[in-house]
Structures are given as C-alpha cells and as structure tokens.
Amino acid sequence: MIAFLAVLRKEFLQIFRDKRLLAMLLVAPLVQLTVFGFAVNFDVDKIKTTICDLDGTPTSRSLAQQLTADGTFQLIHAPVDCTNPQNEIRTGRSETVVVVPHNTTVNILKGKATPIQVLVDGTNPVVGRFAANGISGFFASQNASQNASKNVPNSVPFHITLNPRVFFNPEMRSSIFMVPGVAVLILLVVTMVATSIGLAREKEMGTLEQVAVTPIGRFAFLFGKVLPFVIFGLVDILAVLVLSMIIFHVPIRGSLILYFVGTCFYLLNTVGLGLFVSTISKTQQQALLSGFLILMPAMLLSGILTPIVSMPWWMQPITYLNPLRYFGEILRGVMLKGSTFTDLAPSFLGLGIFGVCIFTMATLRFHKTST
C-alpha cells in the first residue's frame, strides 16, 4: 500500500510540474466542450434562400415575405441571374432557390394551377430534405388557408403547385455528403499528427543535436522529414477518390487537377500545423495530445458535420481561420458540383494564405527551438 501511494504521489507531482500536460488535461476538455456545445447544432435554420420573383406583383412579393418571415429560409441577396437560377446552387451562393414565374397573380385570380419552381442543393441531405419539405409545407398551407377563407359559392380556388428539383444528390444519400468530409479529417490525422510525433521523437531521442554537428543543412533535414508525410497524404487522397467512386458511388463531376492542387494546398497547412505542434512539444506524448487538442475544434468549426450558418454569430468568423473549412468546400465543390477554379477561388486563397503563414511560422520556430 505504501509503495502504491508513493507511485501515485510521484505521478501527480510529474503531472503538476509539466504545465503543458496539466493544461491539456484540465483546460482542453473545457475548451472542447464549449466549442462542441456551440458549434454542433443539428437544428436546420437560416437556409440560404434566393427568390427569383419574375411576376413582380404585390401578391408574389407577399408570398416571398411570408416564406422568409420566421428566418428559417433566410433571404440572402437579390438573384444574380434569374434566367439561370441553377447557378445560385452550383456556386454555393444559395441552398434553395424559389422561382415565381410570370403571370403568377393572373393565374391565381383565374383559379388556374400556378406552378412555382423550387431548386434545392442536395449535397447536404439534411438541409436539402428540410428545405424541400419546408417549402412544400408552406405552399400547401397557403392553399389550405386561402381556400378556407373563401366561403362564397363558386369562388375561384387558390391552387399553387410546386416543381421541385434537387441538384447534385437527387437521392439525398448521406454518403455523398459525408465522404468528402471524412477525407478532410483523414488527411489531417495522417499528416499533422504523424508529422508532429515524428519530429517530437527526433527531439526526444536527441537526433536534432546530432544533426547540428553534421554537414546536413537544417532545411534539408526538415523537408526530408516532412516530404514523406506529404507523399503519403497524396496517396491517401488518391485512395479516397478511387474507393469513394467504387464503394460509395460518389460522383466526380469536376476537374481532377483542381482536386489534387487543392490537396497540395491543404497539405501545406496540415504539415505546417504538425511542424508547429512539434516545436511546442518536448515529448511524443505532448505532441499526440496537442495534435488531438487541435483536431477536435478544427473538425467542429469546419462545416463538415453541421452548417456554419447554424453556429452562433460570434463563432462563424473563427471558421475563416480553419483550413478544414476551405478544403471541405473544395472537395465537395469539385466532387459533387463540378465547380471551377473561379467558383472555388476564395477557398484556394484562404488555404494558400493560411498555409504559407503557418508553415513559415512553424519553420522559423523549428529552427529557433532546435538550435
């Protein structure tokens, strides 16, 4: 019993002396709980909505106002081009588009069936189903309430019909939405965590000090250490591409060049993060814990699991500092929507800026801490 208490006391003393480990054990869970509680919101609201009102009458404007009144369908902007409303979906500006055709009011007054077109982005099946069902329910209630208020015999019926069209994922399969997101996480784990542990092991074993007295340059040593993880990352993303097509039948609608260029930009970020983690870790254990401390918030704030618009307003700007957000947009854009470089330019720019900054900072810190 005395021996057990002695070992127990020794372990507690070691933990309290290691301030980094103590912070990971006490502070990290609280941070992750806070981020998880606010970021993960499966309630569907604030669906980005565009209304192409080709009728332009008080009746059509009233329908649009009632549809977006409670905030579930959030009117984001005036449509760019109502002659090609599907471009609103393809470019990601909107998650649903409602097209009110010409002569809608005239047809309503004559009691004719009035078709309204509804375009839905099916890449996220949860949002897509809710949007389609919500709009259908709204117009069904409009038909019922308007006809119930007409108690006059031979009154003209109020009859709006919907022509729904689901883009990119007509069957609303969840695998099509999840596979690109899982690919983002796989690359982060394989490259960031493995890089940080590998370099921390060199530091723990004293190899860095041995390199300092050899003809091997520090830059040559550094890039020689991280390049294998980059290569494995490219192999993994190729395997993800092939398996997603064969097993999950995920379509590849865009350019494979954009697919791999986006991956290279992303690997600059993940390897840079791994290098940075290794500079703030003295042991492999610290590197592993630090890596997973970054992994959880990065995953939750990426939009991979839940839409960013569903997060609190004060949390949404933080997602712009998250490379997972940009790479997720690139993968889903290329694989599911056939997006072009022009469509994805903001995501490439975000990955490029963050990647250069984090890799440069990590490289400078690595040379400083390894001297």
NUNU-705822 format. One record per residue (C-alpha): residue number from 1; x, y, z. Coordinates in Angstrom, 2 decimals, always signed. Example, Ala and Ser with C-alpha at 12.3 -4.5 7.8 and 13.67 -1.06 7.14 Angstrom:
! residues 2
1, +12.30, -4.50, +7.80
2, +13.67, -1.06, +7.14
! end
This chain:
! residues 371
1, +0.00, +0.00, +0.00
2, +2.84, +2.37, +0.85
3, +4.53, +1.58, -2.48
4, +1.27, +2.26, -4.34
5, +0.84, +5.65, -2.61
6, +4.42, +6.54, -3.39
7, +3.95, +5.82, -7.10
8, +0.66, +7.70, -7.08
9, +2.29, +10.74, -5.44
10, +5.15, +10.63, -7.95
11, +2.76, +10.61, -10.94
12, +0.73, +13.53, -9.60
13, +3.93, +15.52, -8.98
14, +5.10, +14.88, -12.53
15, +1.77, +15.98, -13.96
16, +1.66, +19.19, -11.92
17, +5.27, +20.01, -12.83
18, +4.52, +19.62, -16.55
19, +2.44, +22.74, -17.17
20, +1.67, +21.80, -20.76
21, +0.35, +18.37, -19.84
22, -1.65, +19.84, -16.97
23, -3.27, +22.36, -19.32
24, -4.15, +19.59, -21.75
25, -5.76, +17.52, -19.01
26, -7.75, +20.33, -17.38
27, -8.22, +23.20, -19.86
28, -8.55, +21.28, -23.13
29, -11.71, +19.34, -22.15
30, -13.45, +22.56, -21.12
31, -12.50, +24.27, -24.39
32, -13.65, +21.28, -26.43
33, -16.94, +21.07, -24.52
34, -17.61, +24.77, -25.15
35, -16.81, +24.52, -28.85
36, -18.82, +21.31, -29.20
37, -21.84, +22.76, -27.43
38, -22.00, +25.87, -29.59
39, -20.70, +24.58, -32.94
40, -22.61, +21.31, -33.25
41, -26.17, +22.32, -33.95
42, -28.34, +19.89, -35.88
43, -31.28, +22.27, -35.94
44, -31.83, +23.37, -39.52
45, -32.42, +27.09, -39.85
46, -31.10, +30.10, -41.75
47, -31.23, +28.23, -45.05
48, -29.65, +30.49, -47.65
49, -32.55, +31.30, -49.96
50, -32.88, +33.24, -53.20
51, -36.26, +34.19, -54.61
52, -36.50, +34.91, -58.32
53, -39.71, +36.92, -58.48
54, -40.41, +37.14, -62.20
55, -44.00, +38.19, -61.55
56, -43.15, +41.32, -59.56
57, -46.65, +41.90, -58.18
58, -47.86, +42.61, -54.64
59, -49.17, +39.03, -54.44
60, -45.85, +37.44, -55.37
61, -43.94, +39.78, -53.04
62, -46.31, +38.89, -50.21
63, -45.68, +35.17, -50.74
64, -41.92, +35.77, -50.65
65, -42.16, +37.80, -47.44
66, -44.28, +35.18, -45.72
67, -41.91, +32.38, -46.75
68, -38.90, +34.12, -45.21
69, -40.70, +35.74, -42.26
70, -39.60, +33.36, -39.49
71, -35.92, +33.23, -40.52
72, -35.83, +29.53, -41.38
73, -35.43, +30.49, -45.01
74, -33.01, +33.41, -44.96
75, -33.25, +35.73, -47.94
76, -29.59, +36.47, -48.60
77, -29.44, +38.68, -51.69
78, -31.08, +39.59, -54.95
79, -30.61, +36.87, -57.57
80, -27.66, +37.36, -59.90
81, -29.37, +35.91, -62.96
82, -32.93, +34.61, -62.86
83, -32.57, +33.18, -66.37
84, -30.13, +30.61, -64.90
85, -31.25, +30.16, -61.28
86, -29.35, +26.88, -61.01
87, -26.11, +28.88, -60.96
88, -27.12, +30.11, -57.50
89, -27.00, +26.49, -56.33
90, -23.88, +25.49, -58.25
91, -21.77, +28.37, -56.96
92, -22.95, +27.82, -53.37
93, -24.47, +31.28, -53.01
94, -27.82, +29.70, -52.15
95, -29.07, +26.40, -50.75
96, -32.51, +26.78, -52.25
97, -33.99, +28.95, -54.99
98, -37.70, +29.69, -55.42
99, -38.70, +30.83, -58.91
100, -42.04, +32.64, -59.10
101, -42.90, +32.73, -62.84
102, -44.56, +35.44, -64.89
103, -48.39, +35.70, -64.69
104, -48.49, +34.05, -61.26
105, -51.01, +36.58, -59.92
106, -53.11, +36.38, -63.10
107, -53.32, +32.59, -62.83
108, -54.21, +32.81, -59.13
109, -57.06, +35.25, -59.85
110, -58.35, +32.99, -62.63
111, -58.22, +29.91, -60.40
112, -55.68, +28.17, -62.60
113, -52.98, +25.88, -61.26
114, -49.95, +28.08, -60.64
115, -46.60, +26.25, -60.87
116, -43.68, +27.51, -58.80
117, -40.23, +26.04, -59.31
118, -38.11, +25.09, -56.30
119, -34.39, +24.31, -56.71
120, -32.62, +22.63, -53.80
121, -28.95, +21.88, -53.13
122, -28.85, +18.19, -52.25
123, -25.18, +17.97, -51.23
124, -26.25, +18.18, -47.59
125, -29.21, +15.77, -47.40
126, -30.39, +17.05, -44.01
127, -30.67, +20.64, -45.21
128, -31.96, +19.56, -48.62
129, -34.81, +17.47, -47.23
130, -35.78, +20.15, -44.74
131, -35.77, +22.85, -47.42
132, -37.87, +20.80, -49.85
133, -40.36, +19.73, -47.18
134, -40.49, +23.19, -45.61
135, -41.31, +24.96, -48.87
136, -43.84, +22.30, -49.83
137, -45.50, +22.64, -46.44
138, -45.59, +26.43, -46.73
139, -47.38, +26.46, -50.07
140, -49.70, +23.63, -49.00
141, -50.73, +25.72, -46.00
142, -51.21, +28.73, -48.27
143, -53.54, +26.72, -50.49
144, -55.50, +25.46, -47.49
145, -55.78, +28.81, -45.69
146, -56.72, +30.79, -48.79
147, -59.38, +28.29, -49.87
148, -60.75, +28.00, -46.32
149, -61.27, +31.77, -46.22
150, -63.35, +31.70, -49.40
151, -66.80, +30.71, -48.23
152, -68.55, +32.30, -51.20
153, -70.13, +29.73, -53.57
154, -68.39, +29.37, -56.94
155, -65.35, +31.29, -55.64
156, -62.11, +30.93, -57.55
157, -59.82, +28.29, -55.96
158, -56.32, +29.13, -54.83
159, -54.04, +26.47, -56.30
160, -50.23, +26.69, -56.25
161, -48.28, +23.64, -57.39
162, -44.56, +23.00, -56.94
163, -41.99, +21.73, -59.39
164, -39.12, +20.67, -57.11
165, -35.67, +19.83, -58.46
166, -32.80, +18.54, -56.33
167, -29.30, +19.20, -57.61
168, -26.11, +17.12, -57.19
169, -27.70, +14.46, -54.96
170, -31.21, +13.68, -56.20
171, -31.49, +10.60, -53.97
172, -30.41, +12.58, -50.88
173, -27.79, +9.97, -49.93
174, -25.82, +10.84, -46.80
175, -22.67, +9.07, -48.00
176, -22.25, +11.57, -50.82
177, -22.16, +14.36, -48.26
178, -20.00, +12.61, -45.67
179, -17.24, +11.02, -47.78
180, -15.52, +14.31, -48.77
181, -15.71, +15.47, -45.15
182, -14.16, +12.23, -43.90
183, -11.36, +12.67, -46.47
184, -10.57, +16.07, -44.96
185, -10.25, +14.54, -41.48
186, -8.19, +11.56, -42.67
187, -5.58, +13.81, -44.23
188, -5.43, +15.97, -41.11
189, -4.80, +12.96, -38.85
190, -2.33, +11.24, -41.17
191, -0.20, +14.30, -41.92
192, -0.50, +16.66, -38.94
193, -0.39, +14.11, -36.11
194, +2.21, +11.90, -37.79
195, +4.45, +14.87, -38.61
196, +4.29, +16.25, -35.08
197, +5.01, +12.88, -33.47
198, +7.85, +12.10, -35.87
199, +9.67, +15.37, -35.22
200, +8.98, +15.21, -31.49
201, +10.55, +11.74, -31.47
202, +13.70, +13.16, -33.11
203, +13.83, +15.86, -30.42
204, +13.21, +13.34, -27.63
205, +15.93, +10.98, -28.90
206, +18.45, +13.81, -29.33
207, +18.77, +13.38, -33.10
208, +18.41, +17.12, -33.71
209, +21.52, +17.82, -31.69
210, +23.41, +15.23, -33.75
211, +22.25, +16.84, -36.99
212, +23.61, +20.19, -35.79
213, +27.19, +18.84, -35.97
214, +26.79, +17.12, -39.37
215, +27.02, +18.60, -42.90
216, +23.26, +18.13, -43.30
217, +21.58, +21.52, -43.53
218, +18.63, +22.22, -41.30
219, +16.36, +22.97, -44.25
220, +17.38, +19.74, -45.96
221, +16.72, +17.83, -42.74
222, +13.34, +19.50, -42.21
223, +11.99, +18.97, -45.71
224, +13.41, +15.46, -45.81
225, +11.39, +14.71, -42.66
226, +8.08, +16.21, -43.83
227, +8.13, +15.18, -47.52
228, +7.26, +11.50, -46.84
229, +4.10, +12.60, -45.00
230, +3.14, +14.79, -47.95
231, +3.60, +11.85, -50.31
232, +1.54, +9.57, -48.08
233, -1.13, +12.28, -47.97
234, -1.32, +12.35, -51.78
235, -1.51, +8.55, -51.86
236, -4.31, +8.62, -49.29
237, -6.33, +11.21, -51.19
238, -5.96, +9.13, -54.36
239, -7.21, +6.07, -52.46
240, -10.14, +8.12, -51.12
241, -11.01, +9.15, -54.67
242, -10.99, +5.59, -56.00
243, -12.81, +4.00, -53.05
244, -15.45, +6.72, -52.88
245, -16.31, +6.05, -56.53
246, -16.29, +2.24, -56.26
247, -17.82, +1.65, -52.82
248, -19.98, +4.71, -52.15
249, -20.69, +5.72, -55.78
250, -19.73, +9.32, -55.11
251, -19.62, +11.18, -58.42
252, -16.58, +13.14, -59.59
253, -18.11, +15.98, -61.57
254, -15.21, +18.43, -61.54
255, -11.57, +18.64, -62.55
256, -9.12, +16.15, -61.05
257, -6.42, +18.79, -61.44
258, -8.31, +21.06, -59.03
259, -8.80, +18.05, -56.74
260, -5.06, +17.42, -56.41
261, -4.00, +21.08, -56.45
262, -6.42, +21.71, -53.59
263, -4.93, +18.72, -51.76
264, -1.40, +20.13, -52.13
265, -2.58, +23.47, -50.71
266, -4.21, +21.63, -47.82
267, -1.12, +19.52, -47.11
268, +0.90, +22.73, -46.79
269, -1.47, +23.61, -43.94
270, -1.58, +20.24, -42.20
271, +2.17, +19.60, -42.39
272, +2.77, +23.15, -41.19
273, +0.46, +22.55, -38.23
274, +2.26, +19.29, -37.46
275, +5.61, +21.06, -37.58
276, +4.30, +23.82, -35.32
277, +2.95, +21.29, -32.80
278, +6.35, +19.59, -32.71
279, +8.03, +22.89, -31.81
280, +5.83, +23.36, -28.73
281, +6.17, +19.72, -27.60
282, +9.09, +18.17, -25.79
283, +7.88, +14.56, -25.99
284, +5.83, +12.37, -28.32
285, +3.08, +12.22, -25.69
286, +2.77, +16.01, -25.67
287, +2.76, +16.08, -29.48
288, -0.02, +13.49, -29.62
289, -2.18, +15.29, -27.07
290, -1.57, +18.68, -28.69
291, -2.50, +17.25, -32.08
292, -5.83, +15.96, -30.84
293, -6.42, +19.22, -28.98
294, -6.26, +20.96, -32.38
295, -8.12, +18.20, -34.19
296, -11.42, +18.41, -32.32
297, -12.09, +22.18, -32.60
298, -10.85, +22.18, -36.19
299, -13.32, +19.43, -37.08
300, -16.25, +21.08, -35.28
301, -15.60, +24.52, -36.79
302, -15.14, +23.30, -40.36
303, -18.73, +22.96, -41.52
304, -18.07, +19.30, -42.29
305, -20.64, +17.98, -39.80
306, -23.05, +20.89, -39.38
307, -23.64, +24.04, -41.46
308, -21.61, +27.06, -40.43
309, -24.67, +29.31, -40.69
310, -26.23, +27.31, -37.83
311, -23.39, +28.28, -35.48
312, -23.64, +31.36, -33.21
313, -22.85, +34.61, -35.00
314, -19.75, +35.25, -32.88
315, -18.32, +31.82, -33.73
316, -18.75, +31.99, -37.51
317, -15.81, +34.40, -38.14
318, -13.48, +31.94, -36.35
319, -14.14, +29.38, -39.10
320, -12.24, +31.58, -41.57
321, -9.05, +30.65, -39.69
322, -9.72, +26.95, -40.21
323, -8.10, +25.29, -43.27
324, -10.54, +22.37, -42.96
325, -13.37, +24.69, -43.95
326, -11.67, +25.67, -47.20
327, -10.58, +22.17, -48.18
328, -14.04, +20.79, -47.42
329, -15.54, +23.40, -49.75
330, -13.02, +22.49, -52.45
331, -13.61, +18.72, -52.23
332, -17.40, +19.00, -52.18
333, -17.33, +21.61, -54.92
334, -15.13, +19.53, -57.22
335, -16.61, +16.11, -56.47
336, -20.31, +16.94, -56.19
337, -20.93, +20.22, -58.01
338, -18.32, +20.28, -60.77
339, -17.15, +23.69, -59.53
340, -14.48, +25.56, -61.47
341, -11.44, +27.40, -60.14
342, -13.39, +30.65, -60.38
343, -16.09, +29.24, -58.12
344, -13.51, +27.97, -55.61
345, -11.04, +30.87, -55.80
346, -11.90, +32.19, -52.29
347, -11.26, +28.74, -50.79
348, -7.93, +28.37, -52.61
349, -6.95, +31.86, -51.48
350, -7.81, +31.06, -47.86
351, -5.83, +27.80, -47.95
352, -2.88, +29.50, -49.59
353, -2.66, +32.42, -47.16
354, -3.10, +30.31, -44.03
355, -0.77, +27.58, -45.31
356, +2.10, +29.96, -46.12
357, +1.71, +31.73, -42.77
358, +1.56, +28.63, -40.57
359, +4.35, +26.81, -42.45
360, +6.66, +29.83, -42.36
361, +5.98, +30.45, -38.69
362, +6.48, +26.78, -37.84
363, +9.72, +26.59, -39.86
364, +11.19, +29.65, -38.16
365, +10.18, +28.37, -34.74
366, +11.57, +24.91, -35.53
367, +15.00, +26.34, -36.36
368, +14.89, +28.51, -33.24
369, +13.93, +25.69, -30.87
370, +16.29, +23.13, -32.41
371, +19.41, +25.25, -32.01
! end
